[in-house]
Amino acid sequence: MDLATALRQASRRLEQAGVAAPRLTAEVLLSALLDRPRSYLFAHPEETLPDGLAASYEALIAERAAGRPLQYITGRQEFYGREFLVTPDVFIPRPETEHVIEAALAVAFEARRAVDVGCGSGAIAVTLSLEMKRKVWATDISLPALAVAAENARRHAAQVELVACDLASAFAAASMELVVSNPPYIGEEEAQALPREVREHEPSIAFLGGPDGLAVYRRLVSEAARVLRPGGWLVVELGWNALEPVTAMLETGWEEPRVWPDLAGRPRVLAARRLREAS
Ligand SMILES: C[S@@+](CC[C@H](N)C(=O)[O-])C[C@H]1O[C@@H](n2cnc3c(N)ncnc32)[C@H](O)[C@@H]1O
């Protein structure tokens, strides 16, 4: 079978299974299998796909048709222009989380001590460390996730110190100048409506935020108040409808709240500064 035929058949199968962007998905999986850029497929449509590879390709297409996220099949996801290893042990970094980077760099580029709470694949911590050109701490409660973050830090030669702990509990009071986090923020009701890809494949500890989706924010805000120095910044990604309740959590002891919208115009990131001591 030639590449063009393989792609056509795979794309049809994915479409029948209700997979979004079936043609693109078929191309991404074939280029990953051949370890070639997608442009190679367009330049060599007549090239023969050997039987062994054709069978492997079919298996990959079957996995995706059964609902396994593309990123877990290829083991890759791009974030802020860099490629990250992702496995089913970690949340797949989302493009909207790039606004967390944008906000953190805007308010606290000079921060000498920064921690990413709930680092997952390490996408935020690795990116901040490379952009700020200094060491960044990163925590997670999941040991398998920390192993993936360690591999990503190694691949990018980023200075990231990983810590296994609950939120930021391993750090001393007033020891940080920046706390960033994309915490689990999906509530029970919202979880029912999640796409099957997320519900059945991504680690639930990475996205479930208690009955109302705000449980981790509540603990995170008080932990951030403890570990931040006066004048230090908290930068958090916001879930659906989280702006108002999270802003309310920051009413006492915080100042200069700022909001960043995502590309759809929804409030996506909230930053606030730990109150500086009265002079
Ligand atoms: C939404 S994911 C974000 C992952 C990554 N920062 C990103 O943006 O792609 C939330 C992460 O928080 C971690 N987590 C959940 N509860 C935690 C806790 N109590 N303490 C530390 N990490 C926690 C999960 O294991 C998961 O890796």
The ligand as an SDF file (V2000), in Angstrom:
LIG
                    3D

 27 29  0  0  0  0  0  0  0  0999 V2000
   -4.2170   20.5740   35.5440 C   0  0  0  0  0  0  0  0  0  0  0  0
   -2.7770   19.6280   35.8950 S   0  0  0  0  0  0  0  0  0  0  0  0
   -1.5330   20.7990   35.3930 C   0  0  0  0  0  0  0  0  0  0  0  0
   -0.2530   20.1660   34.9420 C   0  0  0  0  0  0  0  0  0  0  0  0
    0.7370   21.1550   34.3080 C   0  0  0  0  0  0  0  0  0  0  0  0
    1.1150   22.1910   35.2520 N   0  0  0  0  0  0  0  0  0  0  0  0
    0.1250   21.7790   33.0650 C   0  0  0  0  0  0  0  0  0  0  0  0
   -0.3110   22.9260   33.1450 O   0  0  0  0  0  0  0  0  0  0  0  0
    0.0880   21.1250   32.0120 O   0  0  0  0  0  0  0  0  0  0  0  0
   -2.7110   19.6820   37.6740 C   0  0  0  0  0  0  0  0  0  0  0  0
   -1.5200   18.9770   38.3240 C   0  0  0  0  0  0  0  0  0  0  0  0
   -1.6250   19.1420   39.7530 O   0  0  0  0  0  0  0  0  0  0  0  0
   -1.2440   17.9490   40.3980 C   0  0  0  0  0  0  0  0  0  0  0  0
   -1.8670   17.9420   41.7240 N   0  0  0  0  0  0  0  0  0  0  0  0
   -3.1410   17.6490   42.0450 C   0  0  0  0  0  0  0  0  0  0  0  0
   -3.3370   17.7830   43.3790 N   0  0  0  0  0  0  0  0  0  0  0  0
   -2.1340   18.1770   43.9020 C   0  0  0  0  0  0  0  0  0  0  0  0
   -1.6890   18.4840   45.2240 C   0  0  0  0  0  0  0  0  0  0  0  0
   -2.5200   18.4220   46.2750 N   0  0  0  0  0  0  0  0  0  0  0  0
   -0.4070   18.8320   45.4010 N   0  0  0  0  0  0  0  0  0  0  0  0
    0.4540   18.8970   44.3440 C   0  0  0  0  0  0  0  0  0  0  0  0
    0.0850   18.6310   43.0690 N   0  0  0  0  0  0  0  0  0  0  0  0
   -1.2040   18.2720   42.8500 C   0  0  0  0  0  0  0  0  0  0  0  0
   -1.7030   16.8440   39.4730 C   0  0  0  0  0  0  0  0  0  0  0  0
   -1.0000   15.6490   39.7150 O   0  0  0  0  0  0  0  0  0  0  0  0
   -1.4330   17.4750   38.0950 C   0  0  0  0  0  0  0  0  0  0  0  0
   -0.1390   17.1470   37.6550 O   0  0  0  0  0  0  0  0  0  0  0  0
  1  2  1  0
  2  3  1  0
  2 10  1  0
  3  4  1  0
  4  5  1  0
  5  6  1  0
  5  7  1  0
  7  8  2  0
  7  9  1  0
 10 11  1  0
 11 12  1  0
 11 26  1  0
 12 13  1  0
 13 14  1  0
 13 24  1  0
 14 15  1  0
 14 23  1  0
 15 16  2  0
 16 17  1  0
 17 18  1  0
 17 23  2  0
 18 19  1  0
 18 20  2  0
 20 21  1  0
 21 22  2  0
 22 23  1  0
 24 25  1  0
 24 26  1  0
 26 27  1  0
M  CHG  2   2   1   9  -1
M  END
$$$$
